[in-house]
Amino acid sequence: MKLKLMFIFSVLIILGCANTSGVVPLGGGSYLISRSEKGFDVTGSAVKADAIKEANEYCSLKNKSLELIKTNQKDMVPFKSDAQAEIEFKCI
């Protein structure tokens, strides 16, 4: 129970700076997390790293390990778009 509360608290803190889809089931045991973050110093790689941390926390709650299936990222474009990333993963 304590671990779940810590996970929820950490997600709420992250949501203050980022938009995230949360963990979205895709079927077949795979999941998707899509994130975007604002800021002139935020890169797509940093957003992807945050998504991977979120996925790791999700799998840890299930006492499983993260297996990345596919990732993609885009750096921010000033005054046009935020830095973005998507990861597809499984908990094994």
CNS distance restraints for C-alpha pairs under 8 A (distance, minus, plus):
assign (resid   1 and name CA) (resid   5 and name CA) 6.42 0.50 0.50
assign (resid   2 and name CA) (resid   6 and name CA) 6.27 0.50 0.50
assign (resid   3 and name CA) (resid   7 and name CA) 6.17 0.50 0.50
assign (resid   3 and name CA) (resid  61 and name CA) 7.29 0.50 0.50
assign (resid   4 and name CA) (resid   8 and name CA) 6.20 0.50 0.50
assign (resid   4 and name CA) (resid  61 and name CA) 7.16 0.50 0.50
assign (resid   5 and name CA) (resid   9 and name CA) 6.06 0.50 0.50
assign (resid   6 and name CA) (resid  10 and name CA) 6.10 0.50 0.50
assign (resid   7 and name CA) (resid  11 and name CA) 6.18 0.50 0.50
assign (resid   7 and name CA) (resid  57 and name CA) 6.87 0.50 0.50
assign (resid   8 and name CA) (resid  12 and name CA) 6.21 0.50 0.50
assign (resid   9 and name CA) (resid  13 and name CA) 6.34 0.50 0.50
assign (resid  10 and name CA) (resid  14 and name CA) 6.25 0.50 0.50
assign (resid  11 and name CA) (resid  15 and name CA) 6.10 0.50 0.50
assign (resid  11 and name CA) (resid  54 and name CA) 7.68 0.50 0.50
assign (resid  12 and name CA) (resid  16 and name CA) 6.73 0.50 0.50
assign (resid  13 and name CA) (resid  17 and name CA) 7.68 0.50 0.50
assign (resid  14 and name CA) (resid  18 and name CA) 6.16 0.50 0.50
assign (resid  15 and name CA) (resid  19 and name CA) 6.02 0.50 0.50
assign (resid  15 and name CA) (resid  20 and name CA) 7.01 0.50 0.50
assign (resid  17 and name CA) (resid  37 and name CA) 6.49 0.50 0.50
assign (resid  17 and name CA) (resid  38 and name CA) 7.16 0.50 0.50
assign (resid  18 and name CA) (resid  35 and name CA) 6.92 0.50 0.50
assign (resid  18 and name CA) (resid  36 and name CA) 5.81 0.50 0.50
assign (resid  18 and name CA) (resid  37 and name CA) 4.55 0.50 0.50
assign (resid  18 and name CA) (resid  38 and name CA) 6.86 0.50 0.50
assign (resid  19 and name CA) (resid  35 and name CA) 5.54 0.50 0.50
assign (resid  19 and name CA) (resid  36 and name CA) 5.27 0.50 0.50
assign (resid  19 and name CA) (resid  37 and name CA) 6.37 0.50 0.50
assign (resid  20 and name CA) (resid  33 and name CA) 7.04 0.50 0.50
assign (resid  20 and name CA) (resid  34 and name CA) 5.69 0.50 0.50
assign (resid  20 and name CA) (resid  35 and name CA) 4.33 0.50 0.50
assign (resid  20 and name CA) (resid  36 and name CA) 6.58 0.50 0.50
assign (resid  21 and name CA) (resid  33 and name CA) 5.85 0.50 0.50
assign (resid  21 and name CA) (resid  34 and name CA) 5.32 0.50 0.50
assign (resid  21 and name CA) (resid  35 and name CA) 6.47 0.50 0.50
assign (resid  22 and name CA) (resid  33 and name CA) 5.70 0.50 0.50
assign (resid  22 and name CA) (resid  34 and name CA) 7.25 0.50 0.50
assign (resid  23 and name CA) (resid  31 and name CA) 6.32 0.50 0.50
assign (resid  23 and name CA) (resid  32 and name CA) 5.84 0.50 0.50
assign (resid  23 and name CA) (resid  33 and name CA) 5.24 0.50 0.50
assign (resid  23 and name CA) (resid  55 and name CA) 7.46 0.50 0.50
assign (resid  23 and name CA) (resid  58 and name CA) 7.87 0.50 0.50
assign (resid  24 and name CA) (resid  31 and name CA) 5.39 0.50 0.50
assign (resid  24 and name CA) (resid  32 and name CA) 5.05 0.50 0.50
assign (resid  24 and name CA) (resid  33 and name CA) 6.33 0.50 0.50
assign (resid  25 and name CA) (resid  29 and name CA) 7.43 0.50 0.50
assign (resid  25 and name CA) (resid  30 and name CA) 6.24 0.50 0.50
assign (resid  25 and name CA) (resid  31 and name CA) 4.47 0.50 0.50
assign (resid  25 and name CA) (resid  32 and name CA) 6.49 0.50 0.50
assign (resid  26 and name CA) (resid  30 and name CA) 5.45 0.50 0.50
assign (resid  26 and name CA) (resid  31 and name CA) 5.14 0.50 0.50
assign (resid  26 and name CA) (resid  32 and name CA) 6.75 0.50 0.50
assign (resid  27 and name CA) (resid  31 and name CA) 7.38 0.50 0.50
assign (resid  29 and name CA) (resid  90 and name CA) 6.09 0.50 0.50
assign (resid  29 and name CA) (resid  91 and name CA) 7.54 0.50 0.50
assign (resid  30 and name CA) (resid  88 and name CA) 6.82 0.50 0.50
assign (resid  30 and name CA) (resid  89 and name CA) 5.50 0.50 0.50
assign (resid  30 and name CA) (resid  90 and name CA) 4.66 0.50 0.50
assign (resid  30 and name CA) (resid  91 and name CA) 7.60 0.50 0.50
assign (resid  31 and name CA) (resid  88 and name CA) 5.56 0.50 0.50
assign (resid  31 and name CA) (resid  89 and name CA) 5.31 0.50 0.50
assign (resid  31 and name CA) (resid  90 and name CA) 6.16 0.50 0.50
assign (resid  32 and name CA) (resid  86 and name CA) 7.03 0.50 0.50
assign (resid  32 and name CA) (resid  87 and name CA) 5.68 0.50 0.50
assign (resid  32 and name CA) (resid  88 and name CA) 4.50 0.50 0.50
assign (resid  32 and name CA) (resid  89 and name CA) 6.45 0.50 0.50
assign (resid  33 and name CA) (resid  51 and name CA) 6.41 0.50 0.50
assign (resid  33 and name CA) (resid  55 and name CA) 7.50 0.50 0.50
assign (resid  33 and name CA) (resid  86 and name CA) 5.66 0.50 0.50
assign (resid  33 and name CA) (resid  87 and name CA) 5.46 0.50 0.50
assign (resid  33 and name CA) (resid  88 and name CA) 6.67 0.50 0.50
assign (resid  34 and name CA) (resid  51 and name CA) 7.33 0.50 0.50
assign (resid  34 and name CA) (resid  84 and name CA) 7.61 0.50 0.50
assign (resid  34 and name CA) (resid  85 and name CA) 5.92 0.50 0.50
assign (resid  34 and name CA) (resid  86 and name CA) 4.35 0.50 0.50
assign (resid  34 and name CA) (resid  87 and name CA) 6.64 0.50 0.50
assign (resid  35 and name CA) (resid  47 and name CA) 6.69 0.50 0.50
assign (resid  35 and name CA) (resid  48 and name CA) 7.73 0.50 0.50
assign (resid  35 and name CA) (resid  51 and name CA) 6.66 0.50 0.50
assign (resid  35 and name CA) (resid  84 and name CA) 5.69 0.50 0.50
assign (resid  35 and name CA) (resid  85 and name CA) 5.45 0.50 0.50
assign (resid  35 and name CA) (resid  86 and name CA) 6.35 0.50 0.50
assign (resid  36 and name CA) (resid  47 and name CA) 6.66 0.50 0.50
assign (resid  36 and name CA) (resid  82 and name CA) 6.04 0.50 0.50
assign (resid  36 and name CA) (resid  83 and name CA) 5.48 0.50 0.50
assign (resid  36 and name CA) (resid  84 and name CA) 4.26 0.50 0.50
assign (resid  36 and name CA) (resid  85 and name CA) 6.49 0.50 0.50
assign (resid  37 and name CA) (resid  42 and name CA) 6.98 0.50 0.50
assign (resid  37 and name CA) (resid  47 and name CA) 6.66 0.50 0.50
assign (resid  37 and name CA) (resid  82 and name CA) 5.75 0.50 0.50
assign (resid  37 and name CA) (resid  83 and name CA) 5.46 0.50 0.50
assign (resid  37 and name CA) (resid  84 and name CA) 6.60 0.50 0.50
assign (resid  38 and name CA) (resid  42 and name CA) 6.87 0.50 0.50
assign (resid  38 and name CA) (resid  76 and name CA) 7.98 0.50 0.50
assign (resid  38 and name CA) (resid  82 and name CA) 5.24 0.50 0.50
assign (resid  38 and name CA) (resid  83 and name CA) 6.62 0.50 0.50
assign (resid  39 and name CA) (resid  82 and name CA) 7.32 0.50 0.50
assign (resid  40 and name CA) (resid  76 and name CA) 7.42 0.50 0.50
assign (resid  40 and name CA) (resid  78 and name CA) 7.13 0.50 0.50
assign (resid  42 and name CA) (resid  46 and name CA) 6.50 0.50 0.50
assign (resid  42 and name CA) (resid  47 and name CA) 7.39 0.50 0.50
assign (resid  42 and name CA) (resid  75 and name CA) 7.52 0.50 0.50
assign (resid  42 and name CA) (resid  76 and name CA) 7.13 0.50 0.50
assign (resid  42 and name CA) (resid  83 and name CA) 6.32 0.50 0.50
assign (resid  43 and name CA) (resid  47 and name CA) 6.48 0.50 0.50
assign (resid  43 and name CA) (resid  74 and name CA) 7.50 0.50 0.50
assign (resid  43 and name CA) (resid  75 and name CA) 4.91 0.50 0.50
assign (resid  43 and name CA) (resid  76 and name CA) 6.48 0.50 0.50
assign (resid  43 and name CA) (resid  83 and name CA) 5.66 0.50 0.50
assign (resid  43 and name CA) (resid  84 and name CA) 7.99 0.50 0.50
assign (resid  44 and name CA) (resid  48 and name CA) 6.10 0.50 0.50
assign (resid  44 and name CA) (resid  73 and name CA) 4.88 0.50 0.50
assign (resid  44 and name CA) (resid  74 and name CA) 4.77 0.50 0.50
assign (resid  44 and name CA) (resid  75 and name CA) 4.38 0.50 0.50
assign (resid  44 and name CA) (resid  76 and name CA) 7.11 0.50 0.50
assign (resid  44 and name CA) (resid  83 and name CA) 5.02 0.50 0.50
assign (resid  44 and name CA) (resid  84 and name CA) 5.41 0.50 0.50
assign (resid  44 and name CA) (resid  85 and name CA) 5.98 0.50 0.50
assign (resid  45 and name CA) (resid  49 and name CA) 6.15 0.50 0.50
assign (resid  45 and name CA) (resid  73 and name CA) 6.52 0.50 0.50
assign (resid  45 and name CA) (resid  74 and name CA) 7.90 0.50 0.50
assign (resid  45 and name CA) (resid  75 and name CA) 7.68 0.50 0.50
assign (resid  45 and name CA) (resid  85 and name CA) 7.68 0.50 0.50
assign (resid  46 and name CA) (resid  50 and name CA) 6.32 0.50 0.50
assign (resid  47 and name CA) (resid  51 and name CA) 6.28 0.50 0.50
assign (resid  47 and name CA) (resid  73 and name CA) 7.70 0.50 0.50
assign (resid  47 and name CA) (resid  83 and name CA) 6.79 0.50 0.50
assign (resid  47 and name CA) (resid  84 and name CA) 6.18 0.50 0.50
assign (resid  47 and name CA) (resid  85 and name CA) 5.81 0.50 0.50
assign (resid  48 and name CA) (resid  52 and name CA) 6.18 0.50 0.50
assign (resid  48 and name CA) (resid  71 and name CA) 7.75 0.50 0.50
assign (resid  48 and name CA) (resid  72 and name CA) 7.68 0.50 0.50
assign (resid  48 and name CA) (resid  73 and name CA) 6.52 0.50 0.50
assign (resid  48 and name CA) (resid  84 and name CA) 7.55 0.50 0.50
assign (resid  48 and name CA) (resid  85 and name CA) 5.09 0.50 0.50
assign (resid  48 and name CA) (resid  86 and name CA) 6.80 0.50 0.50
assign (resid  48 and name CA) (resid  87 and name CA) 7.27 0.50 0.50
assign (resid  49 and name CA) (resid  53 and name CA) 6.24 0.50 0.50
assign (resid  50 and name CA) (resid  54 and name CA) 6.27 0.50 0.50
assign (resid  51 and name CA) (resid  55 and name CA) 6.19 0.50 0.50
assign (resid  51 and name CA) (resid  85 and name CA) 7.48 0.50 0.50
assign (resid  51 and name CA) (resid  86 and name CA) 7.39 0.50 0.50
assign (resid  51 and name CA) (resid  87 and name CA) 6.92 0.50 0.50
assign (resid  52 and name CA) (resid  56 and name CA) 6.05 0.50 0.50
assign (resid  52 and name CA) (resid  87 and name CA) 7.30 0.50 0.50
assign (resid  53 and name CA) (resid  57 and name CA) 6.25 0.50 0.50
assign (resid  54 and name CA) (resid  58 and name CA) 6.30 0.50 0.50
assign (resid  55 and name CA) (resid  59 and name CA) 6.21 0.50 0.50
assign (resid  55 and name CA) (resid  66 and name CA) 6.98 0.50 0.50
assign (resid  55 and name CA) (resid  89 and name CA) 7.66 0.50 0.50
assign (resid  56 and name CA) (resid  60 and name CA) 5.98 0.50 0.50
assign (resid  56 and name CA) (resid  65 and name CA) 7.13 0.50 0.50
assign (resid  56 and name CA) (resid  66 and name CA) 5.73 0.50 0.50
assign (resid  57 and name CA) (resid  61 and name CA) 6.34 0.50 0.50
assign (resid  58 and name CA) (resid  62 and name CA) 6.93 0.50 0.50
assign (resid  59 and name CA) (resid  63 and name CA) 6.36 0.50 0.50
assign (resid  59 and name CA) (resid  64 and name CA) 5.12 0.50 0.50
assign (resid  59 and name CA) (resid  65 and name CA) 5.77 0.50 0.50
assign (resid  59 and name CA) (resid  66 and name CA) 6.00 0.50 0.50
assign (resid  59 and name CA) (resid  91 and name CA) 5.33 0.50 0.50
assign (resid  60 and name CA) (resid  64 and name CA) 5.46 0.50 0.50
assign (resid  60 and name CA) (resid  65 and name CA) 6.56 0.50 0.50
assign (resid  62 and name CA) (resid  91 and name CA) 7.90 0.50 0.50
assign (resid  64 and name CA) (resid  91 and name CA) 5.56 0.50 0.50
assign (resid  64 and name CA) (resid  92 and name CA) 5.34 0.50 0.50
assign (resid  65 and name CA) (resid  91 and name CA) 5.42 0.50 0.50
assign (resid  65 and name CA) (resid  92 and name CA) 5.26 0.50 0.50
assign (resid  66 and name CA) (resid  89 and name CA) 6.85 0.50 0.50
assign (resid  66 and name CA) (resid  90 and name CA) 6.04 0.50 0.50
assign (resid  66 and name CA) (resid  91 and name CA) 4.89 0.50 0.50
assign (resid  66 and name CA) (resid  92 and name CA) 6.36 0.50 0.50
assign (resid  67 and name CA) (resid  89 and name CA) 5.54 0.50 0.50
assign (resid  67 and name CA) (resid  90 and name CA) 5.14 0.50 0.50
assign (resid  67 and name CA) (resid  91 and name CA) 6.10 0.50 0.50
assign (resid  67 and name CA) (resid  92 and name CA) 6.70 0.50 0.50
assign (resid  68 and name CA) (resid  87 and name CA) 7.25 0.50 0.50
assign (resid  68 and name CA) (resid  88 and name CA) 6.23 0.50 0.50
assign (resid  68 and name CA) (resid  89 and name CA) 4.41 0.50 0.50
assign (resid  68 and name CA) (resid  90 and name CA) 6.53 0.50 0.50
assign (resid  69 and name CA) (resid  87 and name CA) 7.55 0.50 0.50
assign (resid  69 and name CA) (resid  88 and name CA) 5.34 0.50 0.50
assign (resid  69 and name CA) (resid  89 and name CA) 4.98 0.50 0.50
assign (resid  69 and name CA) (resid  90 and name CA) 7.17 0.50 0.50
assign (resid  70 and name CA) (resid  87 and name CA) 5.78 0.50 0.50
assign (resid  70 and name CA) (resid  88 and name CA) 5.06 0.50 0.50
assign (resid  70 and name CA) (resid  89 and name CA) 6.97 0.50 0.50
assign (resid  71 and name CA) (resid  85 and name CA) 7.36 0.50 0.50
assign (resid  71 and name CA) (resid  86 and name CA) 5.68 0.50 0.50
assign (resid  71 and name CA) (resid  87 and name CA) 4.38 0.50 0.50
assign (resid  71 and name CA) (resid  88 and name CA) 6.28 0.50 0.50
assign (resid  72 and name CA) (resid  85 and name CA) 5.58 0.50 0.50
assign (resid  72 and name CA) (resid  86 and name CA) 5.44 0.50 0.50
assign (resid  72 and name CA) (resid  87 and name CA) 6.61 0.50 0.50
assign (resid  73 and name CA) (resid  83 and name CA) 7.68 0.50 0.50
assign (resid  73 and name CA) (resid  84 and name CA) 5.55 0.50 0.50
assign (resid  73 and name CA) (resid  85 and name CA) 4.06 0.50 0.50
assign (resid  73 and name CA) (resid  86 and name CA) 6.44 0.50 0.50
assign (resid  74 and name CA) (resid  83 and name CA) 5.71 0.50 0.50
assign (resid  74 and name CA) (resid  84 and name CA) 5.14 0.50 0.50
assign (resid  74 and name CA) (resid  85 and name CA) 6.29 0.50 0.50
assign (resid  75 and name CA) (resid  82 and name CA) 7.23 0.50 0.50
assign (resid  75 and name CA) (resid  83 and name CA) 4.56 0.50 0.50
assign (resid  75 and name CA) (resid  84 and name CA) 6.54 0.50 0.50
assign (resid  76 and name CA) (resid  80 and name CA) 7.71 0.50 0.50
assign (resid  76 and name CA) (resid  81 and name CA) 5.44 0.50 0.50
assign (resid  76 and name CA) (resid  82 and name CA) 4.52 0.50 0.50
assign (resid  76 and name CA) (resid  83 and name CA) 4.00 0.50 0.50
assign (resid  76 and name CA) (resid  84 and name CA) 7.26 0.50 0.50
assign (resid  77 and name CA) (resid  81 and name CA) 5.13 0.50 0.50
assign (resid  77 and name CA) (resid  82 and name CA) 6.61 0.50 0.50
assign (resid  77 and name CA) (resid  83 and name CA) 7.57 0.50 0.50
assign (resid  78 and name CA) (resid  82 and name CA) 7.94 0.50 0.50
